[in-house]
Amino acid sequence: MSVKVTTRGRIELDLGAVLDFVVAQAVGLVQRRTARGIDLDGNSFKPYSPLYALQLRSVGESDKVDLTRSGAYLAGIGERSRTMTPTGARATIGPGTGTSTEMPLPPPYVFDPKKTPEQRAEAFADWKAAPKRKGRSPAHNVLARYISIKFPHLGLPPAEMKQLAAQAMKVALKQGR
């Protein structure tokens, strides 16, 4: 007597684990691209206004547009919601509700072009010596609404989505082994 063993093709996938992978990768893609100063279309961000760039340089900061002045905004991007169904999974990523330490910049009057260079230097010295209010920025999710208008950075362009989908498929297929 012989025994024939047959198996039917059924693989149990842990969609939660696949989604964990996808979320981590998507967050990293957004953070790295943004920190390089690249928008959703693959272009460099538009430059800051001349006044804002001057304000940044005056306190020793770079005027490169990368949305990383304190670093907290980009670091706070993560998973905000998740939906799991028997046939699929979905996650939303974005900035959190945290805030950054306020990092004051000299007010515009310091750089008034009607002032002589000596007057501007004096106004800057006065501003620098004045006590600064210790505050917090608006919540990062609120800032994102404004920042994203001039510097579209949240989301994945088609090429990144395609790359991430291929990676997610590999992760899912490895589960079936």
Secondary structure per residue as TSV (DSSP state, phi and psi in degrees):
chain	resnum	aa	ss	phi	psi
A	1	M	-	360.0	134.7
A	2	S	-	-115.4	154.5
A	3	V	-	-117.4	129.3
A	4	K	-	-108.8	122.9
A	5	V	-	-103.2	128.1
A	6	T	-	-124.2	151.4
A	7	T	-	-127.0	147.1
A	8	R	-	-102.0	140.7
A	9	G	-	-70.4	100.5
A	10	R	-	-140.1	124.1
A	11	I	-	-120.8	129.9
A	12	E	-	-91.5	121.5
A	13	L	-	-107.0	142.3
A	14	D	-	-94.5	92.4
A	15	L	H	-62.0	-30.0
A	16	G	H	-61.5	-42.0
A	17	A	H	-67.6	-40.0
A	18	V	H	-64.1	-43.2
A	19	L	H	-65.4	-37.9
A	20	D	H	-56.1	-45.4
A	21	F	H	-62.3	-48.4
A	22	V	H	-61.3	-44.2
A	23	V	H	-61.8	-48.6
A	24	A	H	-59.5	-42.7
A	25	Q	H	-67.6	-43.3
A	26	A	H	-63.1	-44.1
A	27	V	H	-59.7	-46.1
A	28	G	H	-61.5	-40.8
A	29	L	H	-61.2	-46.0
A	30	V	H	-63.5	-47.1
A	31	Q	H	-63.7	-46.1
A	32	R	H	-66.9	-43.7
A	33	R	H	-62.9	-44.6
A	34	T	H	-64.9	-43.7
A	35	A	H	-64.4	-22.1
A	36	R	T	-85.2	-3.8
A	37	G	T	79.7	28.5
A	38	I	B	-110.5	134.4
A	39	D	-	-89.4	-175.4
A	40	L	T	-63.5	-23.5
A	41	D	T	-92.5	2.9
A	42	G	S	85.4	9.1
A	43	N	-	-98.0	158.0
A	44	S	B	-66.2	145.9
A	45	F	-	-59.9	150.9
A	46	K	-	-62.1	146.4
A	47	P	-	-68.3	157.3
A	48	Y	-	-65.1	162.5
A	49	S	-	-61.8	153.6
A	50	P	H	-56.2	-40.3
A	51	L	H	-64.6	-46.9
A	52	Y	H	-63.8	-40.2
A	53	A	H	-61.6	-41.5
A	54	L	H	-64.2	-41.9
A	55	Q	H	-60.7	-43.8
A	56	L	H	-63.1	-49.0
A	57	R	H	-61.5	-33.0
A	58	S	H	-65.4	-23.4
A	59	V	T	-105.2	17.1
A	60	G	T	81.1	18.5
A	61	E	-	-103.4	157.3
A	62	S	-	-75.8	145.6
A	63	D	-	-97.7	15.6
A	64	K	-	-69.7	129.8
A	65	V	-	-81.4	105.1
A	66	D	-	-142.1	4.6
A	67	L	S	56.7	31.9
A	68	T	-	-121.9	31.2
A	69	R	S	-53.9	-51.7
A	70	S	S	-99.5	-22.4
A	71	G	S	91.1	-18.1
A	72	A	H	-71.6	-34.4
A	73	Y	H	-61.1	-54.7
A	74	L	H	-65.8	-38.7
A	75	A	H	-64.1	-25.0
A	76	G	T	-83.7	-2.2
A	77	I	-	-73.3	130.0
A	78	G	E	-166.5	-169.4
A	79	E	E	-73.1	130.9
A	80	R	E	-109.7	-28.2
A	81	S	E	-155.5	160.0
A	82	R	E	-147.4	137.1
A	83	T	E	-128.0	128.2
A	84	M	E	-119.9	131.8
A	85	T	E	-127.1	168.8
A	86	P	T	-61.8	-21.7
A	87	T	T	-111.3	0.0
A	88	G	E	-175.8	178.6
A	89	A	E	-147.1	151.0
A	90	R	E	-144.8	139.9
A	91	A	E	-134.3	148.7
A	92	T	E	-115.0	130.6
A	93	I	E	-115.0	155.3
A	94	G	E	174.1	-178.4
A	95	P	-	-69.0	151.2
A	96	G	-	-84.3	-168.9
A	97	T	S	-99.1	8.4
A	98	G	-	-67.7	172.1
A	99	T	-	-130.0	165.5
A	100	S	-	-109.0	155.7
A	101	T	B	-63.1	135.1
A	102	E	-	-66.2	133.1
A	103	M	-	-119.6	92.2
A	104	P	-	-63.4	148.8
A	105	L	-	-121.3	152.4
A	106	P	-	-59.2	139.9
A	107	P	-	-68.7	160.2
A	108	P	G	-55.2	-33.8
A	109	Y	G	-60.8	-24.3
A	110	V	G	-60.9	-33.6
A	111	F	G	-104.0	18.0
A	112	D	-	-53.7	121.9
A	113	P	T	-65.8	-15.1
A	114	K	T	-75.1	-15.5
A	115	K	S	-83.1	152.0
A	116	T	-	-75.4	161.5
A	117	P	H	-55.0	-35.9
A	118	E	H	-67.1	-40.8
A	119	Q	H	-65.8	-39.5
A	120	R	H	-64.7	-41.8
A	121	A	H	-63.1	-39.9
A	122	E	H	-67.8	-42.6
A	123	A	H	-63.3	-39.4
A	124	F	H	-65.8	-43.8
A	125	A	H	-62.4	-41.2
A	126	D	H	-62.7	-45.0
A	127	W	H	-61.3	-44.3
A	128	K	H	-63.8	-36.7
A	129	A	H	-78.5	-20.5
A	130	A	S	-70.0	145.6
A	131	P	-	-64.3	143.2
A	132	K	-	-106.0	140.8
A	133	R	-	-75.7	130.9
A	134	K	-	-89.9	113.4
A	135	G	-	-137.6	-170.3
A	136	R	B	-126.6	154.4
A	137	S	-	-73.5	167.6
A	138	P	-	-61.5	163.6
A	139	A	-	-56.3	141.7
A	140	H	H	-59.7	-34.2
A	141	N	H	-68.8	-28.8
A	142	V	H	-74.1	-44.6
A	143	L	H	-57.4	-39.0
A	144	A	H	-58.8	-35.3
A	145	R	H	-61.5	-38.3
A	146	Y	H	-82.4	-44.4
A	147	I	H	-61.8	-40.4
A	148	S	H	-66.3	-18.8
A	149	I	H	-68.3	-48.8
A	150	K	H	-87.5	-30.8
A	151	F	S	-125.3	76.8
A	152	P	-	-64.8	114.8
A	153	H	-	-137.5	-18.9
A	154	L	S	-84.8	128.7
A	155	G	S	119.0	178.2
A	156	L	-	-124.3	130.9
A	157	P	-	-70.9	164.1
A	158	P	H	-52.4	-40.8
A	159	A	H	-63.9	-41.2
A	160	E	H	-68.7	-38.0
A	161	M	H	-63.8	-42.0
A	162	K	H	-63.8	-44.2
A	163	Q	H	-61.4	-44.2
A	164	L	H	-67.3	-38.7
A	165	A	H	-62.6	-41.2
A	166	A	H	-64.6	-41.0
A	167	Q	H	-66.0	-40.9
A	168	A	H	-64.2	-38.2
A	169	M	H	-62.3	-41.8
A	170	K	H	-61.7	-42.2
A	171	V	H	-63.8	-44.1
A	172	A	H	-63.5	-42.4
A	173	L	H	-67.3	-32.8
A	174	K	H	-66.1	-27.4
A	175	Q	H	-65.6	-31.9
A	176	G	T	-75.8	-6.9
A	177	R	-	-81.9	360.0
